[in-house]
């Protein structure tokens, strides 16, 4: 998950204060000290941290908290709102040209993932917004960049405009726009050259392309793993090109997260997209409020719903919901659900979007990653129809047969049966919670 270390530290800190019926200035002081240390450790810009902590302190010891019926939760609400504001407040969408095509210039240093992000953005615009993008190979200094973009174009079944390595990048961009108008393309996404560091030649060329094609967007692609360096790169590019927004890559990695929390505050430019994995559909529109929720362990229900709506059959989902409520959910249903869930993205990423998932009883033992899914499928497929519907009939000899048939061990079969029972119990807990019965799970801000 993005910001894993930071999230763990912050969640541990806020847990101490959440349930408090009375919050003193000393409590707030201790919490803000911990938050400050966690943010600095995550490589967030020192001045940004100082300003953020000052605002949290002022609000957390103010009337809105002290007069509240739930002061502990009110403090966390303040932290969430301030984190959200720090990352830009609201989602920043792409500026669309009144007269197509909308031209987007992708800029950044070599190695930040610019070419891959160009392909991902085109795929996002087509899938989420039903648009027709044209990819433009304008990095003439690195033949591999042109080949890479053409390969991505083939994988995504999207057109790529290229004039090879001998043409001038400005001419390539101009001709691509002309071609896009003729072919009625909605977007022209230009993959420009990068360097290992910011230099005059690179900036001169990018400024030339900018003045010639007058793009609606200049998106800077930065590697969030580089922490504070990413912020420095963003400042340099912004000074020279007046970028319109940032795309953070590798936000799913073991990143300290400082870049995402500092870039907006330092440059004043919004983060528009975040790369959440290597696959071509793993680029998300950046929602500051949702990211703040994830960091604070409140989950990201909206993103989870959006993923589900894009991939899951509505009628089947309703049918499955009824089965869960009536506790008639079987391994047969589980197999069907797995197919739909796999289309939504990596399991651990989906789990992280669930509010309080790290604290749910039984959830810690249910760590099913994508590699394990194939074992799970094999085990279920090795069961008879009766065994899938009534797992209680699976005795020792049946377990042995299932393990042999699926190429797994009896221990793995036992583990799956236990996890399945735990999952059914958890579903019962969740439906009890909805009915308002005691014993259900209590998610903050839900």
C-alpha positions as CSV (number, residue, x, y, z in Angstrom):
1,X,0.0,0.0,0.0
2,X,1.0,3.6,-0.5
3,X,2.5,5.3,2.6
4,X,2.6,2.0,4.5
5,X,5.1,3.1,7.1
6,X,3.5,6.5,7.5
7,X,0.0,4.9,7.7
8,X,1.1,2.5,10.5
9,X,2.7,5.3,12.6
10,X,-0.3,7.7,12.2
11,X,-2.9,5.0,12.8
12,X,-1.1,3.9,16.0
13,X,-1.0,7.5,17.2
14,X,-4.6,8.4,16.4
15,X,-5.9,5.1,17.9
16,X,-4.8,6.4,21.4
17,X,-6.9,9.5,21.0
18,X,-10.0,8.3,19.1
19,X,-12.0,6.9,22.0
20,X,-11.3,9.6,24.4
21,X,-14.3,11.3,25.9
22,X,-12.2,14.2,27.0
23,X,-9.2,15.6,25.1
24,X,-6.7,17.8,26.9
25,X,-4.1,20.2,25.5
26,X,-1.5,17.7,26.7
27,X,-3.2,14.9,24.6
28,X,-3.1,17.1,21.5
29,X,0.5,18.1,22.1
30,X,1.5,14.4,22.4
31,X,-0.4,13.4,19.3
32,X,0.9,16.3,17.1
33,X,4.5,15.5,18.2
34,X,4.0,11.9,17.0
35,X,2.3,13.0,13.7
36,X,5.2,15.5,13.2
37,X,7.8,12.7,13.6
38,X,5.9,10.3,11.4
39,X,5.7,12.9,8.6
40,X,9.4,13.9,8.8
41,X,10.3,10.2,8.7
42,X,8.2,9.9,5.6
43,X,10.4,12.5,4.0
44,X,7.8,15.3,4.0
45,X,9.3,18.7,3.5
46,X,10.2,20.3,6.9
47,X,8.4,23.6,6.3
48,X,5.3,21.8,5.1
49,X,5.2,19.7,8.3
50,X,5.7,22.7,10.5
51,X,2.8,24.6,8.9
52,X,0.5,21.5,9.0
53,X,1.2,20.8,12.6
54,X,0.5,24.4,13.5
55,X,-2.9,24.3,11.8
56,X,-3.8,20.9,13.4
57,X,-2.8,22.2,16.9
58,X,-4.9,25.4,16.5
59,X,-8.0,23.6,15.5
60,X,-7.6,20.6,17.8
61,X,-7.5,22.7,20.9
62,X,-10.3,25.0,19.6
63,X,-14.0,25.1,20.3
64,X,-15.0,22.7,17.5
65,X,-13.2,19.9,19.4
66,X,-13.6,20.8,23.0
67,X,-17.3,21.3,22.8
68,X,-17.8,18.2,20.7
69,X,-19.7,15.1,22.0
70,X,-16.9,12.9,20.6
71,X,-13.7,15.0,21.0
72,X,-11.4,12.1,20.2
73,X,-13.0,11.5,16.8
74,X,-13.3,15.2,16.2
75,X,-9.5,15.5,16.5
76,X,-9.0,12.8,13.9
77,X,-11.5,14.6,11.6
78,X,-9.3,17.7,11.9
79,X,-6.2,15.7,11.0
80,X,-8.0,14.2,8.0
81,X,-9.2,17.5,6.8
82,X,-5.8,19.1,7.1
83,X,-4.1,16.2,5.3
84,X,-6.7,16.5,2.5
85,X,-6.1,20.2,2.2
86,X,-2.3,19.7,2.1
87,X,-2.7,17.4,-0.9
88,X,-4.9,19.9,-2.8
89,X,-8.3,19.7,-1.2
90,X,-10.4,18.6,-4.2
91,X,-9.7,16.3,-7.1
92,X,-8.1,18.2,-10.0
93,X,-9.4,17.1,-13.4
94,X,-7.8,17.4,-16.9
95,X,-8.4,20.7,-18.7
96,X,-10.3,19.8,-21.9
97,X,-10.0,21.9,-25.0
98,X,-13.3,23.3,-26.3
99,X,-12.2,22.2,-29.8
100,X,-10.7,18.7,-30.0
101,X,-8.1,17.5,-29.8
102,X,-6.9,18.3,-26.2
103,X,-3.1,18.2,-26.2
104,X,-1.3,16.8,-23.2
105,X,2.5,17.1,-22.9
106,X,4.1,14.4,-20.6
107,X,7.4,15.6,-19.2
108,X,9.8,14.3,-16.6
109,X,13.2,12.8,-15.9
110,X,14.4,9.5,-17.4
111,X,13.4,6.6,-15.2
112,X,10.4,8.2,-13.6
113,X,8.0,6.0,-15.7
114,X,7.0,8.7,-18.2
115,X,6.5,6.5,-21.3
116,X,4.5,3.8,-19.4
117,X,2.4,6.5,-17.7
118,X,1.7,8.0,-21.2
119,X,0.2,4.6,-22.2
120,X,-1.7,4.3,-18.9
121,X,-3.2,7.8,-19.2
122,X,-4.4,7.0,-22.7
123,X,-6.0,3.8,-21.5
124,X,-7.6,5.6,-18.5
125,X,-9.1,8.3,-20.8
126,X,-10.5,5.6,-23.1
127,X,-11.9,3.3,-20.4
128,X,-13.1,5.9,-17.9
129,X,-14.2,8.7,-20.2
130,X,-14.8,6.8,-23.5
131,X,-12.3,9.1,-25.4
132,X,-10.1,8.4,-28.4
133,X,-6.5,9.2,-27.7
134,X,-3.4,9.4,-30.0
135,X,0.0,8.6,-28.5
136,X,2.9,10.6,-29.8
137,X,6.5,9.3,-29.7
138,X,8.5,12.5,-29.5
139,X,11.5,11.2,-27.5
140,X,13.9,10.9,-30.5
141,X,17.1,10.5,-28.4
142,X,16.2,7.2,-26.9
143,X,15.1,4.7,-29.6
144,X,13.9,2.4,-26.8
145,X,11.3,5.0,-25.8
146,X,9.7,4.9,-29.3
147,X,9.7,1.1,-29.4
148,X,8.3,1.0,-25.9
149,X,5.4,3.4,-26.8
150,X,4.7,1.4,-30.0
151,X,4.6,-1.8,-27.9
152,X,2.2,-0.1,-25.5
153,X,0.0,1.1,-28.4
154,X,-0.2,-2.5,-29.7
155,X,-1.1,-3.9,-26.2
156,X,-3.8,-1.3,-25.7
157,X,-4.9,-1.3,-29.3
158,X,-4.3,2.5,-29.6
159,X,-2.7,4.5,-32.4
160,X,0.9,5.7,-32.0
161,X,2.3,8.6,-34.1
162,X,6.0,8.3,-34.8
163,X,8.5,9.7,-37.3
164,X,11.5,7.7,-36.0
165,X,14.7,9.1,-34.4
166,X,15.7,11.5,-37.2
167,X,12.8,13.9,-37.0
168,X,12.6,17.1,-35.0
169,X,10.4,16.7,-31.8
170,X,8.6,20.0,-32.5
171,X,7.7,18.8,-36.0
172,X,6.6,15.4,-34.7
173,X,4.2,17.1,-32.2
174,X,2.7,19.5,-34.9
175,X,2.2,16.7,-37.4
176,X,0.6,14.5,-34.8
177,X,-1.9,17.2,-33.9
178,X,-2.7,17.6,-37.6
179,X,-3.2,13.8,-37.9
180,X,-5.4,13.7,-34.8
181,X,-7.7,16.4,-36.3
182,X,-8.1,14.4,-39.5
183,X,-8.8,11.2,-37.6
184,X,-11.2,12.9,-35.1
185,X,-9.1,11.9,-32.1
186,X,-10.1,13.5,-28.8
187,X,-6.7,13.6,-27.2
188,X,-3.0,13.9,-28.3
189,X,-0.7,12.7,-25.6
190,X,3.0,13.6,-26.3
191,X,5.7,11.5,-24.7
192,X,8.7,13.9,-24.6
193,X,12.3,13.3,-24.0
194,X,13.7,12.9,-20.5
195,X,17.2,13.2,-19.0
196,X,18.9,11.8,-15.9
197,X,18.8,15.3,-14.5
198,X,17.4,18.7,-15.3
199,X,19.5,20.5,-18.0
200,X,19.2,23.5,-20.3
201,X,19.0,21.5,-23.5
202,X,16.1,19.5,-22.3
203,X,14.2,22.5,-21.0
204,X,14.9,24.5,-24.2
205,X,13.4,21.7,-26.3
206,X,10.3,21.3,-24.0
207,X,9.7,25.1,-24.0
208,X,9.9,25.0,-27.8
209,X,7.3,22.2,-28.1
210,X,5.1,24.1,-25.5
211,X,5.1,27.4,-27.4
212,X,4.4,25.6,-30.7
213,X,1.6,23.3,-29.7
214,X,0.1,25.3,-26.8
215,X,-0.9,22.2,-24.7
216,X,-4.0,22.2,-22.4
217,X,-2.0,20.2,-19.9
218,X,1.7,19.8,-19.1
219,X,1.9,16.8,-16.7
220,X,5.1,16.2,-14.8
221,X,5.7,12.5,-14.1
222,X,7.7,12.0,-10.9
223,X,8.8,8.9,-9.1
224,X,7.3,9.0,-5.6
225,X,10.0,6.6,-4.3
226,X,12.6,9.4,-4.6
227,X,10.9,11.4,-1.8
228,X,12.2,14.9,-1.3
229,X,14.1,14.7,-4.7
230,X,10.8,14.4,-6.4
231,X,9.7,17.7,-4.9
232,X,12.9,19.4,-6.0
233,X,12.4,18.1,-9.6
234,X,8.8,19.3,-9.6
235,X,10.0,22.8,-8.5
236,X,12.6,22.9,-11.4
237,X,10.2,21.8,-14.1
238,X,7.5,24.2,-12.8
239,X,9.9,27.2,-12.9
240,X,10.9,26.5,-16.5
241,X,7.6,25.2,-18.0
242,X,4.8,26.2,-15.6
243,X,3.5,22.7,-15.4
244,X,-0.3,22.2,-14.9
245,X,-0.2,19.1,-12.7
246,X,1.8,16.1,-11.5
247,X,1.5,12.3,-12.0
248,X,3.0,10.3,-9.1
249,X,4.3,6.9,-10.1
250,X,5.2,3.9,-7.9
251,X,2.8,5.1,-5.2
252,X,2.1,1.4,-4.4
253,X,5.7,0.6,-3.6
254,X,7.5,0.8,-0.3
255,X,7.4,4.5,-0.5
256,X,7.7,6.9,2.4
257,X,5.0,9.1,0.8
258,X,6.7,12.4,1.3
259,X,6.4,13.4,-2.3
260,X,2.6,13.2,-2.4
261,X,2.3,15.2,0.8
262,X,4.8,17.9,-0.2
263,X,4.4,18.5,-3.9
264,X,1.1,20.4,-3.8
265,X,2.2,22.6,-0.9
266,X,5.6,23.4,-2.4
267,X,4.7,24.0,-6.1
268,X,1.1,24.9,-5.8
269,X,0.4,22.5,-8.6
270,X,-2.1,19.6,-8.1
271,X,-1.4,15.9,-8.2
272,X,-3.8,14.7,-11.0
273,X,-3.0,11.0,-11.2
274,X,-1.2,8.3,-9.2
275,X,0.3,5.1,-10.6
276,X,-0.7,2.3,-8.2
277,X,1.0,-0.6,-9.9
278,X,2.7,-1.9,-13.0
279,X,-0.3,-3.0,-15.0
280,X,-1.7,-0.7,-17.7
281,X,-5.0,-0.1,-15.9
282,X,-3.3,0.8,-12.6
283,X,-3.5,4.6,-12.9
284,X,-6.0,6.4,-10.7
285,X,-7.3,9.9,-10.6
286,X,-5.9,11.4,-7.5
287,X,-8.5,12.3,-4.8
288,X,-6.8,14.0,-1.8
289,X,-9.7,13.2,0.5
290,X,-9.6,9.5,-0.4
291,X,-5.8,9.4,0.0
292,X,-6.0,11.0,3.4
293,X,-8.6,8.4,4.4
294,X,-6.3,5.6,3.3
295,X,-3.4,7.0,5.2
296,X,-5.4,7.3,8.4
297,X,-6.8,3.7,8.1
298,X,-10.4,4.8,7.2
299,X,-10.3,3.0,3.9
300,X,-11.3,4.3,0.5
301,X,-14.8,3.2,0.0
302,X,-15.5,5.4,-3.0
303,X,-12.5,4.1,-5.0
304,X,-13.5,0.5,-4.1
305,X,-17.1,1.2,-5.3
306,X,-15.8,2.7,-8.6
307,X,-13.6,-0.3,-9.2
308,X,-16.5,-2.6,-8.5
309,X,-18.9,-0.7,-10.8
310,X,-16.4,-0.8,-13.6
311,X,-15.8,-4.6,-13.4
312,X,-18.8,-6.3,-11.6
313,X,-22.0,-7.4,-13.1
314,X,-24.8,-5.5,-11.2
315,X,-27.4,-8.3,-11.3
316,X,-25.0,-10.9,-10.1
317,X,-23.8,-8.6,-7.4
318,X,-27.4,-8.2,-6.1
319,X,-27.9,-11.9,-6.1
320,X,-24.6,-12.4,-4.2
321,X,-25.6,-9.8,-1.7
322,X,-28.8,-11.7,-0.9
323,X,-26.9,-14.9,-0.5
324,X,-24.5,-13.3,1.9
325,X,-27.4,-11.9,4.0
326,X,-29.1,-15.3,4.1
327,X,-25.7,-17.0,4.8
328,X,-26.2,-19.4,1.8
329,X,-22.9,-18.3,0.2
330,X,-21.0,-21.3,-1.1
331,X,-17.6,-22.2,-2.6
332,X,-19.4,-22.2,-5.9
333,X,-20.3,-18.5,-5.4
334,X,-16.8,-17.8,-4.1
335,X,-15.2,-19.1,-7.3
336,X,-17.5,-16.8,-9.3
337,X,-16.7,-13.9,-7.1
338,X,-13.0,-14.5,-7.5
339,X,-13.2,-14.1,-11.2
340,X,-14.9,-10.7,-10.8
341,X,-12.6,-9.5,-8.0
342,X,-9.4,-10.5,-10.0
343,X,-10.5,-8.0,-12.7
344,X,-10.6,-5.2,-10.0
345,X,-6.9,-5.3,-9.2
346,X,-4.5,-6.8,-6.6
347,X,-6.3,-8.2,-3.6
348,X,-4.0,-6.5,-1.0
349,X,-4.8,-3.1,-2.7
350,X,-8.6,-3.8,-2.5
351,X,-8.3,-4.9,1.2
352,X,-6.5,-1.7,2.0
353,X,-9.5,0.3,0.7
354,X,-11.8,-1.4,3.3
355,X,-12.3,0.8,6.4
356,X,-10.7,-0.7,9.4
357,X,-9.6,-3.9,7.5
358,X,-6.4,-4.1,9.5
359,X,-8.2,-4.2,12.7
360,X,-11.1,-6.6,11.8
361,X,-11.0,-9.8,13.8
362,X,-9.9,-12.6,11.5
363,X,-8.8,-10.3,8.7
364,X,-5.1,-10.5,9.6
365,X,-5.3,-14.3,9.1
366,X,-7.0,-13.9,5.7
367,X,-4.0,-12.5,3.8
368,X,-4.7,-13.8,0.3
369,X,-2.3,-12.4,-2.3
370,X,-2.7,-12.8,-6.1
371,X,-0.2,-15.7,-6.2
372,X,-2.3,-17.6,-3.7
373,X,-5.5,-17.1,-5.7
374,X,-4.4,-19.7,-8.2
375,X,-4.0,-22.3,-5.4
376,X,-7.4,-21.4,-4.0
377,X,-9.0,-21.8,-7.4
378,X,-7.3,-25.2,-7.9
379,X,-8.5,-26.4,-4.5
380,X,-12.1,-25.3,-5.1
381,X,-12.1,-26.8,-8.6
382,X,-10.9,-30.1,-7.2
383,X,-14.0,-30.3,-5.0
384,X,-17.1,-32.1,-6.0
385,X,-20.3,-30.1,-6.5
386,X,-21.6,-31.4,-3.1
387,X,-18.4,-30.4,-1.3
388,X,-18.6,-26.9,-2.7
389,X,-22.1,-26.4,-1.5
390,X,-21.7,-28.3,1.8
391,X,-18.1,-27.9,3.0
392,X,-19.0,-29.7,6.3
393,X,-18.9,-33.0,4.4
394,X,-15.2,-32.7,3.7
395,X,-13.6,-35.3,5.9
396,X,-9.9,-36.4,6.1
397,X,-9.9,-38.7,3.1
398,X,-11.8,-36.0,1.0
399,X,-9.2,-33.4,2.0
400,X,-6.4,-35.7,0.9
401,X,-8.1,-36.3,-2.5
402,X,-8.7,-32.5,-3.0
403,X,-5.0,-31.7,-2.1
404,X,-3.8,-34.3,-4.6
405,X,-6.1,-33.1,-7.3
406,X,-5.1,-29.4,-6.9
407,X,-1.4,-30.0,-6.4
408,X,-1.5,-28.5,-2.9
409,X,-1.2,-29.9,0.6
410,X,-3.8,-31.0,3.1
411,X,-2.7,-28.0,5.3
412,X,-3.5,-25.6,2.5
413,X,-7.0,-27.2,2.1
414,X,-7.6,-26.9,5.8
415,X,-6.5,-23.3,5.8
416,X,-8.9,-22.4,3.0
417,X,-11.8,-24.2,4.7
418,X,-11.0,-22.2,8.0
419,X,-10.7,-18.9,6.1
420,X,-14.0,-19.5,4.3
421,X,-15.7,-20.0,7.7
422,X,-14.1,-16.9,9.1
423,X,-15.2,-14.9,6.0
424,X,-18.8,-16.1,6.5
425,X,-18.7,-15.0,10.1
426,X,-17.3,-11.6,9.1
427,X,-20.1,-11.2,6.6
428,X,-22.6,-12.0,9.3
429,X,-21.0,-9.4,11.5
430,X,-21.2,-6.8,8.7
431,X,-24.9,-7.5,8.1
432,X,-25.6,-7.3,11.9
433,X,-23.9,-3.9,11.9
434,X,-26.2,-2.7,9.2
435,X,-29.2,-3.9,11.2
436,X,-27.8,-2.0,14.2
437,X,-27.3,-5.1,16.3
438,X,-24.7,-5.2,19.0
439,X,-21.4,-6.9,18.3
440,X,-21.1,-5.4,14.8
441,X,-18.0,-3.6,13.7
442,X,-17.8,0.2,14.2
443,X,-16.1,2.1,11.4
444,X,-15.3,5.7,12.1
445,X,-16.8,8.3,9.7
446,X,-19.0,5.7,7.9
